[in-house]
């Protein structure tokens, strides 16, 4: 676990603030499995679903309970909340937003995953962001390297001025969320390829590079995820950037699929299957 910032301690100890921890069970799998077997004081936001779903879903608990599970700082799927509401009220609010407005529904947005939450705040309409943020005096999520970072919360005067809004996604928002997750999805599919590469590059830096490589590849007409993955693998393996991609001579050959993968010098590493992208 990485340390929490001093601001968390300052914010969470203010009068009227309930410090809480929201954990993504899919990212903290050992903890999620333990909680599904014996929750203690933790509460599953999937309490109406089978244990296997609860294990991989979000859990809300007090900080002391999180620490007893070994979750004593920032890490993947960890969220440290300073709530103006009680535990029960916060639980209802989170269940409403993570389950897309239906506390018993099967639609689910993984807002306890910092990558998804960071995308969501860019995609929500302003009124939705305000409605989601109303309980929070502070929220610290985890970046891709497990470091704590604050959620950008609208000021209180903005919360009072905006009309009520509901969770959920229209077609444009759904497309924007999918687009925001593309770089992460391609990097995940390339894990067998990239695992063997010696690198001290942070996950955030890899994601930023993948994002710029995807944009540059699209400018040259590459649209299929498998072709975008070929360029991301090339960039990571050869430590090349978007400018090098734009100048690459392979564009003249109009290669796609496995031919592009091989032409980019990726022959010695594993090519992800189309099903994994």
PESULBEL-V515611 format. One record per residue. N is the residue number from 1. RES is the residue in one small letter. OMEGA is omega in whole degrees, -180 to 180 (999 if undefined). Layout:
N,RES,OMEGA  N,RES,OMEGA
//
This chain:
1,x,175  2,x,-177  3,x,173  4,x,-178  5,x,177  6,x,-179  7,x,177  8,x,-180  9,x,179  10,x,-176  11,x,-173  12,x,-179  13,x,178  14,x,177  15,x,178  16,x,-179  17,x,176  18,x,176  19,x,-176  20,x,178  21,x,176  22,x,-174  23,x,173  24,x,-176  25,x,179  26,x,180  27,x,174  28,x,-167  29,x,179  30,x,180  31,x,179  32,x,179  33,x,178  34,x,-179  35,x,178  36,x,178  37,x,-180  38,x,-172  39,x,-175  40,x,-179  41,x,178  42,x,-179  43,x,177  44,x,173  45,x,175  46,x,-173  47,x,179  48,x,-176  49,x,180  50,x,-177  51,x,-180  52,x,178  53,x,178  54,x,-178  55,x,-177  56,x,-176  57,x,-178  58,x,180  59,x,177  60,x,-177  61,x,173  62,x,180  63,x,-179  64,x,179  65,x,177  66,x,-180  67,x,179  68,x,178  69,x,-178  70,x,-180  71,x,-173  72,x,180  73,x,-178  74,x,178  75,x,-179  76,x,178  77,x,-179  78,x,179  79,x,-180  80,x,-170  81,x,169  82,x,-171  83,x,173  84,x,-177  85,x,176  86,x,177  87,x,-177  88,x,179  89,x,178  90,x,178  91,x,180  92,x,-179  93,x,-179  94,x,179  95,x,179  96,x,-175  97,x,-180  98,x,179  99,x,170  100,x,173  101,x,180  102,x,-175  103,x,176  104,x,-177  105,x,-178  106,x,173  107,x,-172  108,x,173  109,x,-171  110,x,-177  111,x,175  112,x,172  113,x,-175  114,x,179  115,x,-180  116,x,-179  117,x,178  118,x,176  119,x,-176  120,x,-177  121,x,175  122,x,-173  123,x,178  124,x,167  125,x,-178  126,x,-179  127,x,177  128,x,179  129,x,178  130,x,-179  131,x,178  132,x,-171  133,x,-172  134,x,-178  135,x,-163  136,x,166  137,x,177  138,x,179  139,x,177  140,x,179  141,x,-179  142,x,173  143,x,-176  144,x,178  145,x,178  146,x,-179  147,x,-179  148,x,174  149,x,-177  150,x,171  151,x,178  152,x,-176  153,x,178  154,x,178  155,x,-176  156,x,-178  157,x,177  158,x,180  159,x,-179  160,x,-173  161,x,-174  162,x,-180  163,x,-178  164,x,176  165,x,-177  166,x,175  167,x,-179  168,x,-171  169,x,172  170,x,-174  171,x,-179  172,x,179  173,x,178  174,x,178  175,x,-180  176,x,177  177,x,179  178,x,179  179,x,-179  180,x,-180  181,x,-174  182,x,-178  183,x,178  184,x,-179  185,x,180  186,x,178  187,x,178  188,x,-179  189,x,-177  190,x,-178  191,x,178  192,x,179  193,x,-172  194,x,-176  195,x,-176  196,x,-177  197,x,176  198,x,-178  199,x,174  200,x,-177  201,x,180  202,x,178  203,x,177  204,x,180  205,x,177  206,x,180  207,x,179  208,x,178  209,x,179  210,x,-180  211,x,-180  212,x,177  213,x,178  214,x,-180  215,x,-180  216,x,179  217,x,179  218,x,178  219,x,179  220,x,172  221,x,178  222,x,-175  223,x,-178  224,x,179  225,x,-180  226,x,178  227,x,176  228,x,178  229,x,178  230,x,180  231,x,177  232,x,179  233,x,178  234,x,-178  235,x,180  236,x,-175  237,x,-175  238,x,-178  239,x,-180  240,x,-178  241,x,-176  242,x,179  243,x,178  244,x,177  245,x,-178  246,x,-177  247,x,-174  248,x,-178  249,x,-176  250,x,-179  251,x,-177  252,x,-177  253,x,178  254,x,-179  255,x,177  256,x,175  257,x,-177  258,x,179  259,x,178  260,x,179  261,x,-178  262,x,-177  263,x,179  264,x,176  265,x,-178  266,x,-171  267,x,-174  268,x,179  269,x,-173  270,x,175  271,x,-180  272,x,176  273,x,180  274,x,180  275,x,-177  276,x,-178  277,x,999
//
